Amino acid sequence: MDSGSGIVFDFFAVEYELSLIRLDNISFGYPNCGQVLKGLDFVVEKGDRIALTGGNGAGKTTLFHIILGLLTPQSGRVLLFGKECREEEDFKEPRKKIGLLFQDPDDQLFSPSVIEDVSFGPLNLGMSREDALAVSRKWLDRLGIAHLEKRVPYELSGGEKKLVALASILAMEPRVLLLDEPMAGLESQAIKRFLSTVEKGDFDAVVIITHMPQMLGSLVNKKLRLEEGKLKEVLSPTDEPLC
């Protein structure tokens, strides 16, 4: 303290970057199915590129849904960008910064044309129609599906739907990506475009649920496996079975 000037200096105040996502002691179970998550801890920091693996029914998708408030944990805390989220209202702002790609693209596509689906999010974020169309076309082009702009989403193939759903997430320019099996149903060239797009994107963090971690290569810098309700880190992104 500088008693002469009357100014108080807090020598313990140190600037630091808060975790983007933090789950503390999360437990969750479905009726008649037992506990899926059991005191799970999970932290996503800026710069993380995480591959999340685990067997079918391990709770990987459940984990994503809890992060965004689509499911409510039975115990534990959810903190997004440094703020605890409990009620629906708490999740509204963080959802603008976190893009979630659902495992089934039919859960995300609902508009009469591809371009309307992709531009829906940017428009809801307050972009002008001109800007929303421009950013939507940018991501359609980067994913190699610009030619689908006027198509009806439900008439597309499974792989095409997946890429359109991904474009709809990227068009909102989120800080964090949560991608649930994004490569499922994609042909090899589409997988290469997806990997290149994510690798070159300006995202603070990316978490990818996948049964094909070997396909991610150098894109990821951390690999976690969800097993028996908790996460464990795998030392190498390539030294684990596919599921």
DRENDO-1510 file (C-alpha; in Angstrom, 1 decimal, always signed):
<recs>
REC; n; res; u; v; w
REC; 1; MET; +0.0; +0.0; +0.0 .
REC; 2; ASP; +1.2; +3.5; -0.8 .
REC; 3; SER; +0.0; +5.5; +2.2 .
REC; 4; GLY; +1.3; +8.7; +0.9 .
REC; 5; SER; -0.8; +8.8; -2.3 .
REC; 6; GLY; -3.8; +6.9; -0.8 .
REC; 7; ILE; -3.6; +4.4; -3.7 .
REC; 8; VAL; -3.9; +0.7; -2.8 .
REC; 9; PHE; -1.9; -1.7; -4.8 .
REC; 10; ASP; -3.1; -5.3; -4.8 .
REC; 11; PHE; +0.1; -7.3; -5.3 .
REC; 12; PHE; -1.9; -10.5; -5.5 .
REC; 13; ALA; -4.0; -9.4; -8.5 .
REC; 14; VAL; -2.5; -11.3; -11.4 .
REC; 15; GLU; -4.1; -11.3; -14.8 .
REC; 16; TYR; -4.8; -14.7; -16.2 .
REC; 17; GLU; -6.9; -16.2; -18.9 .
REC; 18; LEU; -10.0; -18.1; -17.6 .
REC; 19; SER; -10.8; -21.5; -18.9 .
REC; 20; LEU; -13.2; -21.4; -21.9 .
REC; 21; ILE; -15.1; -24.4; -20.5 .
REC; 22; ARG; -14.8; -26.0; -17.1 .
REC; 23; LEU; -16.9; -28.8; -15.7 .
REC; 24; ASP; -16.4; -29.7; -12.0 .
REC; 25; ASN; -17.6; -33.0; -10.5 .
REC; 26; ILE; -20.3; -33.5; -13.1 .
REC; 27; SER; -22.7; -36.5; -12.6 .
REC; 28; PHE; -25.6; -37.4; -14.8 .
REC; 29; GLY; -27.7; -40.5; -15.4 .
REC; 30; TYR; -30.7; -41.4; -17.5 .
REC; 31; PRO; -33.8; -43.1; -16.1 .
REC; 32; ASN; -33.4; -46.9; -16.1 .
REC; 33; CYS; -29.9; -46.6; -17.5 .
REC; 34; GLY; -27.8; -45.8; -14.5 .
REC; 35; GLN; -25.1; -43.2; -14.1 .
REC; 36; VAL; -23.4; -42.2; -17.3 .
REC; 37; LEU; -21.1; -39.5; -15.9 .
REC; 38; LYS; -19.7; -40.0; -12.5 .
REC; 39; GLY; -17.9; -37.0; -10.9 .
REC; 40; LEU; -16.4; -36.0; -14.2 .
REC; 41; ASP; -14.0; -33.0; -14.5 .
REC; 42; PHE; -13.3; -31.4; -17.9 .
REC; 43; VAL; -11.3; -28.2; -18.8 .
REC; 44; VAL; -10.9; -26.7; -22.2 .
REC; 45; GLU; -8.3; -23.9; -22.5 .
REC; 46; LYS; -7.4; -21.6; -25.3 .
REC; 47; GLY; -5.4; -23.5; -27.9 .
REC; 48; ASP; -6.8; -26.9; -27.1 .
REC; 49; ARG; -7.5; -29.2; -30.0 .
REC; 50; ILE; -9.0; -32.2; -28.3 .
REC; 51; ALA; -10.0; -35.6; -29.7 .
REC; 52; LEU; -12.7; -37.2; -27.4 .
REC; 53; THR; -13.1; -41.0; -27.8 .
REC; 54; GLY; -14.9; -43.7; -25.9 .
REC; 55; GLY; -17.2; -46.6; -26.5 .
REC; 56; ASN; -20.8; -46.3; -27.6 .
REC; 57; GLY; -23.0; -45.1; -24.8 .
REC; 58; ALA; -20.0; -43.8; -22.8 .
REC; 59; GLY; -21.6; -40.4; -22.5 .
REC; 60; LYS; -19.7; -38.3; -25.1 .
REC; 61; THR; -22.7; -36.7; -26.6 .
REC; 62; THR; -24.2; -36.3; -23.2 .
REC; 63; LEU; -21.1; -34.3; -22.1 .
REC; 64; PHE; -21.5; -31.9; -25.0 .
REC; 65; HIS; -25.2; -31.4; -24.2 .
REC; 66; ILE; -24.4; -30.6; -20.6 .
REC; 67; ILE; -21.8; -28.0; -21.6 .
REC; 68; LEU; -24.5; -26.1; -23.5 .
REC; 69; GLY; -27.3; -26.5; -21.0 .
REC; 70; LEU; -29.3; -28.9; -23.2 .
REC; 71; LEU; -29.1; -31.4; -20.3 .
REC; 72; THR; -28.9; -30.5; -16.6 .
REC; 73; PRO; -26.4; -32.4; -14.5 .
REC; 74; GLN; -27.5; -34.0; -11.2 .
REC; 75; SER; -24.5; -32.6; -9.5 .
REC; 76; GLY; -21.5; -30.5; -10.2 .
REC; 77; ARG; -20.8; -27.1; -11.8 .
REC; 78; VAL; -20.7; -25.8; -15.4 .
REC; 79; LEU; -18.5; -22.7; -16.0 .
REC; 80; LEU; -18.3; -21.1; -19.5 .
REC; 81; PHE; -15.9; -18.3; -20.1 .
REC; 82; GLY; -15.4; -17.9; -16.4 .
REC; 83; LYS; -19.1; -17.7; -15.3 .
REC; 84; GLU; -21.1; -20.4; -13.7 .
REC; 85; CYS; -24.2; -21.5; -15.7 .
REC; 86; ARG; -27.2; -22.9; -13.9 .
REC; 87; GLU; -30.3; -21.6; -15.5 .
REC; 88; GLU; -31.4; -21.4; -19.1 .
REC; 89; GLU; -30.7; -17.7; -19.1 .
REC; 90; ASP; -27.1; -18.3; -18.1 .
REC; 91; PHE; -26.4; -20.3; -21.2 .
REC; 92; LYS; -27.8; -17.8; -23.8 .
REC; 93; GLU; -24.6; -15.7; -24.2 .
REC; 94; PRO; -22.1; -18.6; -24.1 .
REC; 95; ARG; -24.1; -20.4; -26.8 .
REC; 96; LYS; -23.3; -17.5; -29.2 .
REC; 97; LYS; -19.6; -18.3; -28.7 .
REC; 98; ILE; -19.8; -22.2; -28.8 .
REC; 99; GLY; -20.7; -24.0; -32.0 .
REC; 100; LEU; -22.2; -27.4; -31.5 .
REC; 101; LEU; -22.4; -29.8; -34.4 .
REC; 102; PHE; -24.9; -32.6; -33.7 .
REC; 103; GLN; -24.1; -36.1; -34.6 .
REC; 104; ASP; -27.3; -36.3; -36.7 .
REC; 105; PRO; -27.4; -33.4; -39.2 .
REC; 106; ASP; -31.2; -33.8; -39.5 .
REC; 107; ASP; -31.4; -32.4; -35.9 .
REC; 108; GLN; -29.9; -29.1; -37.3 .
REC; 109; LEU; -31.3; -28.7; -40.8 .
REC; 110; PHE; -34.8; -27.3; -41.1 .
REC; 111; SER; -34.9; -24.6; -43.7 .
REC; 112; PRO; -36.2; -24.9; -47.3 .
REC; 113; SER; -32.8; -24.3; -48.8 .
REC; 114; VAL; -29.1; -24.8; -47.9 .
REC; 115; ILE; -28.3; -21.1; -48.0 .
REC; 116; GLU; -31.2; -20.3; -45.7 .
REC; 117; ASP; -30.1; -23.0; -43.3 .
REC; 118; VAL; -26.5; -21.7; -43.1 .
REC; 119; SER; -27.5; -18.0; -42.9 .
REC; 120; PHE; -30.1; -18.6; -40.2 .
REC; 121; GLY; -27.6; -18.5; -37.3 .
REC; 122; PRO; -25.8; -15.3; -38.5 .
REC; 123; LEU; -29.1; -13.5; -39.0 .
REC; 124; ASN; -30.1; -14.5; -35.4 .
REC; 125; LEU; -26.8; -13.0; -34.2 .
REC; 126; GLY; -27.8; -9.7; -35.7 .
REC; 127; MET; -25.9; -9.7; -39.0 .
REC; 128; SER; -27.5; -7.9; -42.0 .
REC; 129; ARG; -28.9; -10.2; -44.6 .
REC; 130; GLU; -26.1; -9.2; -47.0 .
REC; 131; ASP; -23.4; -10.0; -44.4 .
REC; 132; ALA; -25.1; -13.2; -43.4 .
REC; 133; LEU; -25.2; -14.4; -47.0 .
REC; 134; ALA; -21.6; -13.5; -47.6 .
REC; 135; VAL; -20.3; -15.3; -44.5 .
REC; 136; SER; -22.5; -18.4; -45.3 .
REC; 137; ARG; -21.2; -18.5; -48.9 .
REC; 138; LYS; -17.7; -18.2; -47.7 .
REC; 139; TRP; -18.0; -21.4; -45.5 .
REC; 140; LEU; -19.9; -23.3; -48.2 .
REC; 141; ASP; -17.1; -22.6; -50.6 .
REC; 142; ARG; -14.4; -23.6; -48.1 .
REC; 143; LEU; -16.1; -26.9; -47.5 .
REC; 144; GLY; -16.5; -27.5; -51.2 .
REC; 145; ILE; -20.3; -27.4; -51.3 .
REC; 146; ALA; -21.0; -24.0; -52.8 .
REC; 147; HIS; -22.9; -25.8; -55.6 .
REC; 148; LEU; -25.5; -27.0; -53.0 .
REC; 149; GLU; -26.6; -23.5; -52.1 .
REC; 150; LYS; -30.1; -23.7; -53.6 .
REC; 151; ARG; -30.7; -27.4; -52.8 .
REC; 152; VAL; -33.4; -28.6; -50.3 .
REC; 153; PRO; -31.5; -30.0; -47.3 .
REC; 154; TYR; -33.6; -33.1; -46.8 .
REC; 155; GLU; -32.8; -34.2; -50.4 .
REC; 156; LEU; -29.1; -34.3; -49.8 .
REC; 157; SER; -27.0; -37.3; -49.0 .
REC; 158; GLY; -25.9; -38.0; -45.5 .
REC; 159; GLY; -22.4; -36.7; -46.1 .
REC; 160; GLU; -23.7; -33.5; -47.8 .
REC; 161; LYS; -26.1; -32.9; -44.9 .
REC; 162; LYS; -23.2; -33.2; -42.5 .
REC; 163; LEU; -21.1; -30.6; -44.4 .
REC; 164; VAL; -24.1; -28.2; -44.6 .
REC; 165; ALA; -24.7; -28.5; -40.8 .
REC; 166; LEU; -21.0; -27.8; -40.3 .
REC; 167; ALA; -21.2; -24.8; -42.5 .
REC; 168; SER; -24.2; -23.5; -40.5 .
REC; 169; ILE; -22.1; -23.7; -37.3 .
REC; 170; LEU; -19.0; -22.1; -38.8 .
REC; 171; ALA; -21.0; -19.2; -40.3 .
REC; 172; MET; -21.8; -18.0; -36.8 .
REC; 173; GLU; -18.0; -17.7; -36.3 .
REC; 174; PRO; -17.9; -19.3; -32.8 .
REC; 175; ARG; -14.8; -19.1; -30.6 .
REC; 176; VAL; -15.1; -22.8; -29.6 .
REC; 177; LEU; -16.2; -25.8; -31.7 .
REC; 178; LEU; -17.8; -28.9; -30.3 .
REC; 179; LEU; -18.1; -31.4; -33.1 .
REC; 180; ASP; -19.9; -34.7; -32.6 .
REC; 181; GLU; -18.7; -37.3; -35.1 .
REC; 182; PRO; -18.1; -34.7; -37.9 .
REC; 183; MET; -16.4; -37.2; -40.2 .
REC; 184; ALA; -19.0; -39.9; -40.0 .
REC; 185; GLY; -20.5; -40.5; -43.5 .
REC; 186; LEU; -18.0; -38.3; -45.3 .
REC; 187; GLU; -15.9; -39.5; -48.3 .
REC; 188; SER; -12.2; -39.1; -48.1 .
REC; 189; GLN; -12.0; -35.8; -50.0 .
REC; 190; ALA; -14.7; -34.3; -47.8 .
REC; 191; ILE; -12.8; -35.4; -44.7 .
REC; 192; LYS; -9.7; -33.7; -46.1 .
REC; 193; ARG; -11.7; -30.5; -46.7 .
REC; 194; PHE; -13.1; -30.7; -43.2 .
REC; 195; LEU; -9.7; -31.2; -41.5 .
REC; 196; SER; -8.2; -28.4; -43.5 .
REC; 197; THR; -11.0; -26.0; -42.7 .
REC; 198; VAL; -10.8; -26.6; -39.0 .
REC; 199; GLU; -7.1; -26.5; -38.9 .
REC; 200; LYS; -7.0; -23.2; -40.7 .
REC; 201; GLY; -9.9; -21.7; -38.8 .
REC; 202; ASP; -9.4; -19.0; -36.1 .
REC; 203; PHE; -10.9; -20.9; -33.2 .
REC; 204; ASP; -9.9; -20.6; -29.6 .
REC; 205; ALA; -10.5; -24.3; -29.0 .
REC; 206; VAL; -11.9; -27.4; -30.8 .
REC; 207; VAL; -13.3; -30.6; -29.2 .
REC; 208; ILE; -14.0; -33.5; -31.6 .
REC; 209; ILE; -15.9; -36.6; -30.7 .
REC; 210; THR; -14.7; -39.3; -33.0 .
REC; 211; HIS; -14.3; -43.0; -33.5 .
REC; 212; MET; -11.6; -42.2; -36.0 .
REC; 213; PRO; -8.9; -40.4; -34.0 .
REC; 214; GLN; -6.2; -41.6; -36.4 .
REC; 215; MET; -7.7; -39.5; -39.1 .
REC; 216; LEU; -7.2; -36.3; -37.1 .
REC; 217; GLY; -3.4; -36.5; -37.2 .
REC; 218; SER; -1.6; -33.3; -36.2 .
REC; 219; LEU; -4.9; -31.4; -35.9 .
REC; 220; VAL; -5.3; -32.5; -32.3 .
REC; 221; ASN; -2.8; -31.8; -29.4 .
REC; 222; LYS; -4.7; -33.7; -26.8 .
REC; 223; LYS; -6.7; -36.9; -26.7 .
REC; 224; LEU; -9.2; -37.9; -24.0 .
REC; 225; ARG; -11.1; -41.1; -23.5 .
REC; 226; LEU; -14.4; -41.2; -21.7 .
REC; 227; GLU; -14.6; -44.4; -19.7 .
REC; 228; GLU; -16.7; -45.5; -16.7 .
REC; 229; GLY; -18.1; -42.0; -16.3 .
REC; 230; LYS; -14.8; -40.1; -16.2 .
REC; 231; LEU; -12.2; -38.7; -18.6 .
REC; 232; LYS; -8.6; -39.9; -18.8 .
REC; 233; GLU; -5.9; -38.4; -21.0 .
REC; 234; VAL; -4.1; -40.5; -23.6 .
REC; 235; LEU; -0.5; -39.6; -24.0 .
REC; 236; SER; -0.4; -39.9; -27.8 .
REC; 237; PRO; -3.2; -39.0; -30.2 .
REC; 238; THR; -2.5; -42.3; -32.1 .
REC; 239; ASP; -1.8; -44.9; -29.5 .
REC; 240; GLU; -5.4; -45.9; -28.7 .
REC; 241; PRO; -8.0; -48.2; -30.3 .
REC; 242; LEU; -10.7; -46.6; -32.3 .
REC; 243; CYS; -13.4; -46.8; -29.7 .
</recs>
